[in-house]
Amino acid sequence: MELIIVAVVAFIASGLTFFSGFGLGTLLLPAFAWFFPVEQAVALTGVVHFLNGLFKLGLVGRHADRPVLVRFGVPAVAAALLGAWLLVQLAQLPPLMTHTWLGRPAAITPVKLIVGSLLLVFAVLEASKRFRAWTLPPRWLPLGGALSGFFGGLSGMQGALRSAFLLRAGLSKQAFIGTGVVLAVLIDVSRLSVYAGDLAERLDRSMLPWLSVSVGAAFAGAWLGNRFLQKLTLDGLQRIVGGLLLVTGLALMLGLI
């Protein structure tokens, strides 16, 4: 039963992230955390996220916009290294507040509070008609890359910030998704290189069935999401991003994920 729950979450989240640019790590980490200690849940989620990114790279990577990749990706990779290093340094900081959610302990940490607040800001902006009509000048792409990479390395929450900036970059639907997938893989490689040794220590053979099932379900969700790609309008894509930004930001600030 536990494997089925994780597989369903991986399948749905992987399909959603094809459109929104984020969601797999956000939804899969809490699912793993129900059955494993949080440090092992983080390790499992990191492996699934990276492998699923490689799979999606083969599906839509050819649509990536190269100029945006350079302007956004270079600062993103560099900032991801800094964020991952800072995460290691902050790992021992005590939470600001603890509480109980559905009978389970929850904690509000400095990192979750900061990232959650940023996501709420972007969610409000996405709901603004004036902001939705605004085209982001290319000069802001390096800043978006730096923010996305830094918070990706710091908390794993790279996709939401990345999507908020790329949606304003004037990309087509296919280019938006393809560029986001390539950037996600680059940032994953950057941040995992910093704490790869720590990940290896947290995984053992008993987790192989969980990894196999969740990776397979995530691949299936990505494949199905790609099949429905042509049926989604850019306006619908923006609404999905805004809604997930809002939900994810609130959940992070409250320590629920």
DRENDO-1510 file (C-alpha; in Angstrom, 1 decimal, always signed):
<recs>
REC; n; res; u; v; w
REC; 1; MET; +0.0; +0.0; +0.0 .
REC; 2; GLU; +2.8; +2.4; +0.9 .
REC; 3; LEU; +4.5; +1.8; -2.5 .
REC; 4; ILE; +1.2; +2.5; -4.3 .
REC; 5; ILE; +0.8; +5.8; -2.5 .
REC; 6; VAL; +4.3; +7.0; -3.4 .
REC; 7; ALA; +3.8; +5.8; -7.0 .
REC; 8; VAL; +0.6; +7.7; -7.4 .
REC; 9; VAL; +2.2; +10.9; -6.0 .
REC; 10; ALA; +5.2; +10.5; -8.3 .
REC; 11; PHE; +3.0; +9.9; -11.4 .
REC; 12; ILE; +0.7; +12.9; -10.8 .
REC; 13; ALA; +3.5; +15.3; -9.7 .
REC; 14; SER; +5.6; +14.4; -12.7 .
REC; 15; GLY; +2.7; +15.1; -15.0 .
REC; 16; LEU; +2.1; +18.4; -13.4 .
REC; 17; THR; +5.7; +19.5; -13.5 .
REC; 18; PHE; +5.7; +19.1; -17.2 .
REC; 19; PHE; +3.3; +22.0; -17.5 .
REC; 20; SER; +4.3; +24.1; -14.4 .
REC; 21; GLY; +8.1; +23.5; -14.4 .
REC; 22; PHE; +8.0; +22.4; -10.8 .
REC; 23; GLY; +6.1; +20.1; -8.4 .
REC; 24; LEU; +7.8; +16.7; -8.4 .
REC; 25; GLY; +10.2; +17.4; -5.5 .
REC; 26; THR; +7.6; +19.5; -3.7 .
REC; 27; LEU; +5.0; +16.7; -3.6 .
REC; 28; LEU; +7.2; +13.6; -3.5 .
REC; 29; LEU; +9.3; +14.7; -0.5 .
REC; 30; PRO; +6.2; +14.7; +1.9 .
REC; 31; ALA; +5.1; +11.4; +0.5 .
REC; 32; PHE; +8.5; +9.8; +1.2 .
REC; 33; ALA; +8.6; +11.5; +4.6 .
REC; 34; TRP; +5.6; +9.5; +5.8 .
REC; 35; PHE; +7.5; +6.3; +5.5 .
REC; 36; PHE; +11.2; +7.3; +6.0 .
REC; 37; PRO; +13.2; +9.6; +8.2 .
REC; 38; VAL; +13.4; +13.0; +6.7 .
REC; 39; GLU; +17.1; +12.7; +5.8 .
REC; 40; GLN; +16.4; +9.5; +3.8 .
REC; 41; ALA; +13.3; +11.1; +2.2 .
REC; 42; VAL; +15.4; +14.0; +1.0 .
REC; 43; ALA; +17.9; +11.5; -0.5 .
REC; 44; LEU; +15.2; +9.4; -2.3 .
REC; 45; THR; +13.5; +12.6; -3.7 .
REC; 46; GLY; +16.8; +13.9; -5.0 .
REC; 47; VAL; +17.5; +10.8; -6.9 .
REC; 48; VAL; +14.0; +10.5; -8.4 .
REC; 49; HIS; +14.0; +14.2; -9.4 .
REC; 50; PHE; +17.4; +14.0; -11.2 .
REC; 51; LEU; +16.6; +10.8; -13.1 .
REC; 52; ASN; +13.2; +12.1; -14.1 .
REC; 53; GLY; +14.8; +15.3; -15.3 .
REC; 54; LEU; +17.1; +13.2; -17.6 .
REC; 55; PHE; +14.1; +11.3; -19.0 .
REC; 56; LYS; +12.3; +14.6; -19.7 .
REC; 57; LEU; +15.4; +16.0; -21.3 .
REC; 58; GLY; +15.2; +13.2; -23.9 .
REC; 59; LEU; +11.5; +14.1; -24.6 .
REC; 60; VAL; +11.6; +17.8; -24.9 .
REC; 61; GLY; +15.2; +19.1; -24.4 .
REC; 62; ARG; +15.4; +19.8; -28.2 .
REC; 63; HIS; +12.9; +22.7; -27.8 .
REC; 64; ALA; +15.1; +24.6; -25.3 .
REC; 65; ASP; +15.9; +28.2; -26.2 .
REC; 66; ARG; +19.7; +28.4; -26.3 .
REC; 67; PRO; +20.1; +32.2; -25.7 .
REC; 68; VAL; +17.9; +31.9; -22.6 .
REC; 69; LEU; +19.8; +28.8; -21.4 .
REC; 70; VAL; +23.1; +30.8; -21.5 .
REC; 71; ARG; +21.7; +34.0; -19.9 .
REC; 72; PHE; +19.7; +32.1; -17.3 .
REC; 73; GLY; +21.7; +28.9; -16.9 .
REC; 74; VAL; +25.2; +30.1; -16.2 .
REC; 75; PRO; +24.3; +32.2; -13.1 .
REC; 76; ALA; +21.8; +29.5; -12.0 .
REC; 77; VAL; +24.5; +26.8; -12.0 .
REC; 78; ALA; +27.0; +29.1; -10.1 .
REC; 79; ALA; +24.3; +30.2; -7.6 .
REC; 80; ALA; +23.2; +26.6; -7.0 .
REC; 81; LEU; +26.7; +25.7; -5.8 .
REC; 82; LEU; +26.5; +28.6; -3.3 .
REC; 83; GLY; +23.0; +27.6; -2.2 .
REC; 84; ALA; +24.0; +24.0; -1.7 .
REC; 85; TRP; +27.0; +25.0; +0.4 .
REC; 86; LEU; +24.9; +27.2; +2.5 .
REC; 87; LEU; +22.4; +24.4; +3.0 .
REC; 88; VAL; +25.1; +22.3; +4.5 .
REC; 89; GLN; +26.1; +25.1; +6.8 .
REC; 90; LEU; +22.5; +25.7; +8.0 .
REC; 91; ALA; +21.5; +22.1; +8.4 .
REC; 92; GLN; +22.0; +22.3; +12.2 .
REC; 93; LEU; +20.0; +25.4; +12.9 .
REC; 94; PRO; +17.0; +24.8; +15.2 .
REC; 95; PRO; +13.5; +25.5; +13.8 .
REC; 96; LEU; +11.8; +28.8; +14.6 .
REC; 97; MET; +8.6; +27.0; +15.7 .
REC; 98; THR; +7.3; +23.5; +16.0 .
REC; 99; HIS; +3.7; +22.3; +15.9 .
REC; 100; THR; +1.6; +19.2; +15.0 .
REC; 101; TRP; -0.2; +18.6; +11.7 .
REC; 102; LEU; -2.5; +15.6; +11.3 .
REC; 103; GLY; -0.9; +14.0; +14.3 .
REC; 104; ARG; +2.7; +14.5; +12.9 .
REC; 105; PRO; +5.3; +16.9; +14.1 .
REC; 106; ALA; +5.9; +19.9; +11.8 .
REC; 107; ALA; +8.6; +22.6; +11.9 .
REC; 108; ILE; +8.9; +26.1; +10.5 .
REC; 109; THR; +12.5; +26.7; +9.6 .
REC; 110; PRO; +14.3; +29.8; +8.4 .
REC; 111; VAL; +14.8; +28.3; +4.9 .
REC; 112; LYS; +11.1; +27.3; +4.5 .
REC; 113; LEU; +9.9; +30.7; +5.7 .
REC; 114; ILE; +12.1; +32.6; +3.3 .
REC; 115; VAL; +11.3; +30.4; +0.2 .
REC; 116; GLY; +7.6; +30.2; +1.1 .
REC; 117; SER; +7.4; +34.0; +1.3 .
REC; 118; LEU; +9.0; +34.4; -2.1 .
REC; 119; LEU; +6.6; +31.9; -3.7 .
REC; 120; LEU; +3.6; +33.8; -2.2 .
REC; 121; VAL; +4.9; +37.0; -3.8 .
REC; 122; PHE; +5.2; +35.3; -7.2 .
REC; 123; ALA; +1.7; +33.8; -6.8 .
REC; 124; VAL; +0.2; +37.2; -6.1 .
REC; 125; LEU; +2.0; +38.6; -9.1 .
REC; 126; GLU; +0.7; +35.8; -11.3 .
REC; 127; ALA; -2.8; +36.7; -10.3 .
REC; 128; SER; -2.3; +40.3; -11.4 .
REC; 129; LYS; -3.6; +41.1; -14.9 .
REC; 130; ARG; -1.0; +43.8; -15.3 .
REC; 131; PHE; +1.8; +41.5; -14.4 .
REC; 132; ARG; +0.5; +38.8; -16.7 .
REC; 133; ALA; +0.6; +41.2; -19.6 .
REC; 134; TRP; +4.1; +42.3; -18.8 .
REC; 135; THR; +7.0; +41.0; -20.9 .
REC; 136; LEU; +10.2; +40.5; -18.9 .
REC; 137; PRO; +13.2; +42.4; -20.4 .
REC; 138; PRO; +16.1; +40.0; -21.2 .
REC; 139; ARG; +18.3; +41.8; -18.8 .
REC; 140; TRP; +16.4; +40.3; -15.8 .
REC; 141; LEU; +17.1; +36.7; -16.9 .
REC; 142; PRO; +20.5; +36.4; -15.2 .
REC; 143; LEU; +18.9; +37.6; -11.9 .
REC; 144; GLY; +16.2; +35.0; -12.3 .
REC; 145; GLY; +18.8; +32.3; -12.9 .
REC; 146; ALA; +20.8; +33.3; -9.9 .
REC; 147; LEU; +17.7; +33.3; -7.6 .
REC; 148; SER; +16.4; +30.0; -9.0 .
REC; 149; GLY; +19.8; +28.3; -8.7 .
REC; 150; PHE; +20.5; +29.7; -5.3 .
REC; 151; PHE; +17.2; +28.5; -3.8 .
REC; 152; GLY; +17.4; +25.3; -5.7 .
REC; 153; GLY; +20.7; +24.5; -4.1 .
REC; 154; LEU; +19.5; +25.8; -0.7 .
REC; 155; SER; +16.1; +24.0; -0.5 .
REC; 156; GLY; +15.5; +22.1; -3.7 .
REC; 157; MET; +12.8; +24.6; -4.6 .
REC; 158; GLN; +14.3; +25.7; -7.9 .
REC; 159; GLY; +11.4; +25.2; -10.3 .
REC; 160; ALA; +8.9; +27.6; -9.0 .
REC; 161; LEU; +11.2; +30.6; -9.2 .
REC; 162; ARG; +12.5; +29.5; -12.6 .
REC; 163; SER; +9.0; +29.2; -14.0 .
REC; 164; ALA; +7.9; +32.6; -12.7 .
REC; 165; PHE; +10.8; +34.2; -14.7 .
REC; 166; LEU; +10.7; +32.1; -17.8 .
REC; 167; LEU; +6.9; +32.7; -18.2 .
REC; 168; ARG; +7.8; +36.4; -18.7 .
REC; 169; ALA; +10.6; +35.7; -21.2 .
REC; 170; GLY; +8.4; +35.5; -24.3 .
REC; 171; LEU; +9.0; +31.8; -24.9 .
REC; 172; SER; +6.6; +29.6; -26.8 .
REC; 173; LYS; +4.9; +26.8; -24.8 .
REC; 174; GLN; +7.3; +24.2; -26.1 .
REC; 175; ALA; +10.4; +26.4; -25.6 .
REC; 176; PHE; +9.2; +27.2; -22.0 .
REC; 177; ILE; +9.0; +23.5; -21.1 .
REC; 178; GLY; +12.1; +22.4; -22.9 .
REC; 179; THR; +14.2; +25.2; -21.5 .
REC; 180; GLY; +12.9; +24.6; -18.0 .
REC; 181; VAL; +13.8; +20.9; -18.2 .
REC; 182; VAL; +17.4; +21.6; -19.3 .
REC; 183; LEU; +17.9; +24.2; -16.6 .
REC; 184; ALA; +16.5; +21.8; -14.0 .
REC; 185; VAL; +19.0; +19.1; -14.9 .
REC; 186; LEU; +21.9; +21.6; -14.9 .
REC; 187; ILE; +20.9; +22.9; -11.4 .
REC; 188; ASP; +20.4; +19.3; -10.1 .
REC; 189; VAL; +23.9; +18.3; -11.3 .
REC; 190; SER; +25.4; +21.5; -9.7 .
REC; 191; ARG; +23.7; +21.1; -6.3 .
REC; 192; LEU; +24.0; +17.3; -6.1 .
REC; 193; SER; +27.8; +17.6; -6.7 .
REC; 194; VAL; +28.0; +19.5; -3.4 .
REC; 195; TYR; +26.2; +16.9; -1.2 .
REC; 196; ALA; +26.5; +13.8; -3.3 .
REC; 197; GLY; +28.5; +12.0; -0.6 .
REC; 198; ASP; +25.8; +12.8; +2.0 .
REC; 199; LEU; +23.1; +11.4; -0.3 .
REC; 200; ALA; +25.1; +8.1; -0.8 .
REC; 201; GLU; +25.4; +7.6; +3.0 .
REC; 202; ARG; +21.6; +7.9; +3.4 .
REC; 203; LEU; +20.6; +5.3; +0.8 .
REC; 204; ASP; +20.7; +1.5; +1.1 .
REC; 205; ARG; +19.5; -1.6; -0.8 .
REC; 206; SER; +16.2; -1.7; +1.1 .
REC; 207; MET; +15.2; +1.4; -0.7 .
REC; 208; LEU; +15.7; +0.1; -4.2 .
REC; 209; PRO; +12.1; -1.1; -4.6 .
REC; 210; TRP; +10.9; +2.4; -3.6 .
REC; 211; LEU; +13.3; +4.1; -6.0 .
REC; 212; SER; +12.3; +1.7; -8.8 .
REC; 213; VAL; +8.6; +2.2; -8.4 .
REC; 214; SER; +8.7; +6.0; -7.9 .
REC; 215; VAL; +11.1; +6.5; -10.9 .
REC; 216; GLY; +8.9; +4.3; -13.1 .
REC; 217; ALA; +5.8; +6.2; -12.1 .
REC; 218; ALA; +7.5; +9.6; -12.6 .
REC; 219; PHE; +8.6; +8.5; -16.1 .
REC; 220; ALA; +5.0; +7.5; -16.9 .
REC; 221; GLY; +3.7; +10.8; -15.7 .
REC; 222; ALA; +6.2; +12.7; -17.7 .
REC; 223; TRP; +5.4; +10.7; -20.9 .
REC; 224; LEU; +1.7; +11.3; -20.4 .
REC; 225; GLY; +2.2; +15.0; -19.7 .
REC; 226; ASN; +4.1; +15.3; -23.0 .
REC; 227; ARG; +1.2; +13.7; -24.8 .
REC; 228; PHE; -1.2; +16.3; -23.5 .
REC; 229; LEU; +1.2; +19.2; -24.0 .
REC; 230; GLN; -0.4; +20.4; -27.3 .
REC; 231; LYS; -3.8; +20.7; -25.6 .
REC; 232; LEU; -2.8; +23.2; -23.0 .
REC; 233; THR; -2.9; +26.9; -23.6 .
REC; 234; LEU; -0.3; +29.3; -22.3 .
REC; 235; ASP; -3.0; +31.0; -20.3 .
REC; 236; GLY; -3.8; +27.7; -18.7 .
REC; 237; LEU; -0.2; +27.1; -18.0 .
REC; 238; GLN; +0.1; +30.4; -16.2 .
REC; 239; ARG; -2.9; +29.6; -14.0 .
REC; 240; ILE; -1.4; +26.2; -13.0 .
REC; 241; VAL; +1.9; +27.9; -12.1 .
REC; 242; GLY; +0.2; +30.6; -10.0 .
REC; 243; GLY; -2.0; +28.1; -8.2 .
REC; 244; LEU; +0.9; +25.8; -7.3 .
REC; 245; LEU; +3.0; +28.8; -6.3 .
REC; 246; LEU; +0.3; +29.8; -3.8 .
REC; 247; VAL; -0.3; +26.3; -2.3 .
REC; 248; THR; +3.4; +25.5; -2.1 .
REC; 249; GLY; +4.3; +28.8; -0.5 .
REC; 250; LEU; +1.7; +28.5; +2.2 .
REC; 251; ALA; +2.6; +24.9; +2.9 .
REC; 252; LEU; +6.3; +25.8; +3.3 .
REC; 253; MET; +5.7; +28.8; +5.5 .
REC; 254; LEU; +3.5; +26.6; +7.8 .
REC; 255; GLY; +6.1; +23.9; +7.9 .
REC; 256; LEU; +3.8; +21.3; +6.3 .
REC; 257; ILE; +6.3; +20.3; +3.6 .
</recs>
